[in-house]
């Protein structure tokens, strides 16, 4: 069993975590995911994009798939979802 450590997030929230993930569970619950164009992705994949300041599909279309896949939290299952989402807006990933 992993030992959980008390952590304090920069906004002052305190919580117990057993790993080094910097995500605050309190802040995560307060987020408004309806504003996110990446809603169909898993939470880690959404955070990976948000951590790199991706807010729109147009921003995402300026990168090749391998660059996006290299982000911490982004998995192979996210790529088909992102391709379809981009395609729905007549966009695609940048070609190699």
N, C-alpha and C positions, 0 to 999 in steps of 0.2 A: 504494500500500500504506500502510495506516495504521500509525503508530508506536504500539507498546504501551508503556504506562507501568507501572512497578512500583508497586503500591498495597498498603497495609497496612490490613487490616480491624480494627475495634475489638477483636476477640478475639485479635489478633496474627497472624492468617494473612496471608501475603504472596502476591500473585498479580499477573500481568500482565493489563492490560485496555487496550483501545484506545478505550473510550468512558467516559462518566461514570456508567454504571449502578452503583449502590451494592451490588449483589448480590455476595456473596463465594462463589466456586465451591466452596470447601471446606465452608462452612456449608451450602450448598445440597445437597451430597451427603450430609451428616450428618442432614438433616431426616428425620422419619418421616412421609411423606405418607399413611400408612394412617389417621392420626388426623384427616385433613382431610375435611370433608364436600363439598369442591369438587374431588374427584379427577379428574373428567372434563374439567376445564378445562385450558388450556395453562398452563405454568409462569408466564409473565408475568401472566396473569389471576389465578391463585392468589395470587401475591405482591401484586397490587393489592388484593385483598380482605384479605389478612393485614396489609398495611401500614396499613389502616384499622381494624384490630382486629376484623374479622368472623371469628367462630369457629363460629357456628351459622347454620343456615338461618332460624331465627326472627329473628335479628338482621337478616339480609338482607331479610326480608319487610317491614321497617319503612321501606324506601326505594323510591322510584319507579325505574323502569328507567333513565331519563335520568341520575339521580344515579350509578348504578352504572356506566353506560357512560362517564361523564366521568372515571373513575379512570384514572390512567396505567397502561397495560398491559392494560386491558380492551378487547376488541374486539367487533364485532358478532356474531361467531360464538359468543361466550360466552352471549349472551342466550337463545337457544333451549335451550341446555344447562341454564342456571340456571332457566328456566321449568319445564322438565321435572323437574328435581331438586326444586324447591319443590313442584310439584304432587304428587310422590310422597309428600310429607309433609303433604298437604292445606293447603299454604301457597301464597301468590302474592305478587308485588310489590305494594306499596302503589299504589293508584290515584291518578292525577293530581288 
